[in-house]
Amino acid sequence: MKRSHPPLQVVGFVGTKRGDTDRGPAVRLRPDEAERRLIDDGELVWVYGPRRHDLAVAIYDTDVPKGGLIARDIAGLVVSEIVRLVKVDTDRPVLHDKSQSLA
């Protein structure tokens, strides 16, 4: 199966507060939408929005409408915007490791 990055529409946003049990950046999407993108439940993904991109955990949720996602604690996203999810590529080397000095 070839990896693709079709767009999704933000259909909901959840902002958490201190003391909530589930906190942090996450996206909820249908399992069939995730499988199209080769994303597993609980996997880390890049969320590319119109203004910025962030890392978030992908969570399967069959109650989300087809073609949509629900974002949690991702700054810069607004309901009705179009985003793309890209699986984190752990095999790709770091482009510039700042811990190594350039001689």
C-alpha positions as CSV (number, residue, x, y, z in Angstrom):
1,M,0.0,0.0,0.0
2,K,1.3,3.4,-1.0
3,R,1.5,6.1,1.6
4,S,-0.7,9.2,0.9
5,H,-1.4,12.4,2.7
6,P,-5.0,13.4,1.7
7,P,-6.4,16.4,3.5
8,L,-8.7,16.2,6.5
9,Q,-11.0,18.9,7.9
10,V,-10.9,19.9,11.5
11,V,-14.5,19.2,12.7
12,G,-13.8,19.7,16.4
13,F,-11.3,21.1,18.9
14,V,-10.8,20.1,22.5
15,G,-8.8,22.4,24.9
16,T,-7.8,20.8,28.1
17,K,-6.9,22.4,31.4
18,R,-4.6,21.5,34.3
19,G,-5.9,18.5,36.2
20,D,-7.5,16.8,33.2
21,T,-6.5,13.1,32.9
22,D,-6.1,13.2,29.1
23,R,-3.9,16.1,28.1
24,G,-1.5,17.0,25.3
25,P,-1.6,17.3,21.6
26,A,-3.7,14.5,19.9
27,V,-5.9,14.0,16.9
28,R,-8.9,11.7,16.7
29,L,-9.7,10.2,13.3
30,R,-11.6,7.3,11.9
31,P,-9.6,4.0,11.6
32,D,-10.2,3.8,7.9
33,E,-8.8,7.3,7.4
34,A,-5.8,6.4,9.4
35,E,-5.2,3.2,7.5
36,R,-5.2,5.2,4.2
37,R,-2.3,7.2,5.7
38,L,-0.6,4.1,7.2
39,I,-1.0,5.5,10.7
40,D,-1.5,3.2,13.7
41,D,-3.5,3.9,16.8
42,G,-1.4,5.7,19.4
43,E,1.3,6.6,16.8
44,L,3.1,10.0,16.7
45,V,2.2,12.1,13.6
46,W,3.0,15.5,12.2
47,V,-0.1,17.7,11.9
48,Y,0.4,20.2,9.1
49,G,-2.0,23.1,9.3
50,P,-2.2,26.4,7.4
51,R,0.1,28.3,9.8
52,R,2.4,25.7,11.5
53,H,3.0,22.1,12.1
54,D,3.0,20.1,15.4
55,L,3.5,16.6,16.7
56,A,0.5,14.8,18.1
57,V,-0.7,11.3,19.0
58,A,-3.2,9.7,16.6
59,I,-6.2,8.1,18.3
60,Y,-8.8,6.0,16.5
61,D,-12.4,7.1,17.0
62,T,-15.3,5.7,14.9
63,D,-17.6,8.6,15.9
64,V,-15.6,11.2,13.9
65,P,-17.2,12.0,10.6
66,K,-15.5,10.6,7.4
67,G,-12.9,13.1,6.1
68,G,-12.6,14.9,9.5
69,L,-10.6,14.9,12.6
70,I,-10.9,16.3,16.1
71,A,-7.8,18.1,17.5
72,R,-6.9,18.3,21.1
73,D,-4.4,20.9,22.5
74,I,-2.9,21.8,19.2
75,A,-2.3,25.6,19.0
76,G,-3.0,27.4,15.8
77,L,-5.8,25.1,14.6
78,V,-9.4,26.3,14.1
79,V,-12.5,24.3,13.4
80,S,-13.1,24.0,9.6
81,E,-9.5,24.3,8.6
82,I,-7.8,21.8,6.4
83,V,-4.8,19.8,7.7
84,R,-2.6,16.9,6.6
85,L,-1.3,14.2,8.8
86,V,2.1,12.7,8.1
87,K,3.5,9.7,9.9
88,V,6.8,10.5,11.7
89,D,9.7,8.9,9.8
90,T,12.1,7.6,12.4
91,D,14.4,6.2,9.8
92,R,15.2,9.7,8.4
93,P,18.4,11.2,9.8
94,V,18.4,14.5,11.7
95,L,19.2,17.2,9.1
96,H,21.4,19.2,11.5
97,D,22.4,17.9,14.9
98,K,23.2,20.9,17.0
99,S,24.9,18.8,19.7
100,Q,27.8,18.1,17.2
101,S,30.2,21.0,16.7
102,L,31.0,22.1,13.2
103,A,34.7,22.2,12.8
